[in-house]
Amino acid sequence: MPERAYSSRYLCDLTIPRVGVECAKCGMTRSYDRLKLMARLTSFDHQCLPHLIKRLAAAEGCQRHGAGQYGDPCGLQYDSQTRQQWSVGP
């Protein structure tokens, strides 16, 4: 496994088969196959969960994903099942 640049959890740390995301602002919900998602990412650093959520928002066409903290930022977050697994971790 490559060296980790961040102390946050990575996609490979999760053991659930699907990674769910949801946005309270726009109502979007998606579920991604974790292994397929890992295979598609071009860099191990892109698997860092806080970075990945931003990439997923952009890939889904979110108009707010680049708004930052001072605008009206994207509300995309991991769903409760994914967050629970993230906090328990390996």
N, C-alpha and C positions, 0 to 999 in steps of 0.2 A: 504494500500500500504506500502511495506517495506520502511525503512529509506534509503535515497539516500546517497551513498558514494561519489558521484561525482556531480559537478555542471553542467555538460553537460546534454544535452537532452537524454531522454531514449526512447526506442521503444514505450512505452505506451503513450508518449506525442504526437505522430503522430496520425493524424486522417484519413490519406489516407489508403485505403484498401490494397495497394501493396507497397512494398519498393523496389525500383530499385537501382541497382548498375551497374557501368561501369568501364572499365579499358582502358585507352588510349594506354597503352603499349602493351597489348596482344589482345585487341579487345573484351574481354569478356563482355557480358551484361547479367544480370539476373534480374528477378523480383520475389519477394517472397511475399506470403500472410502474411500480418503483424500479424494477430491473430494466425495463425498456427506457425509462427516463435516465437512469444511470448510463446506459449504453449510448444514448444520444448526446450527452454532455461532452463537450470537447476538452474541458479542463477539469481536473480534480477540484480546483478551487470553486468551480461553478456548482459543485455539489454541496457547498456550505449552505445550510438551510436558510439563514437570513438573506443570503445573496440569491438563492434559488427562487424564493417567492417573488422577488423583483423581476427576475427573468421570465417567470411564468406569467406575471401580469402583462409584461410587454408582449410576450408571444400570443396572449389572448386578445391583444389589441386594446388594452386598458388605456384610456385617454388621460388618466390621472397618474400613471406609474412614475412619471418624472417630475411631478409637482413638488416633491420635497415637503418638508415640515411646515413651510410658510404658506403654501397654496392650499389646495383641497386635495390632499394626497390620496392615493389608492388605499382602499380598505382591505385588500386581499390578505387573508391570513390562512394558516393551516387549520383544517377542521378539528373538531374536538378529539376524534380518534387519533389523528396524527399528532396533535399536541400532547395527548396523554402518553403516547409511545415515546415521544421526544423527551418528555420530562422524566420518564422512568429510565429509558435508555439501556444500553448494554451494561 
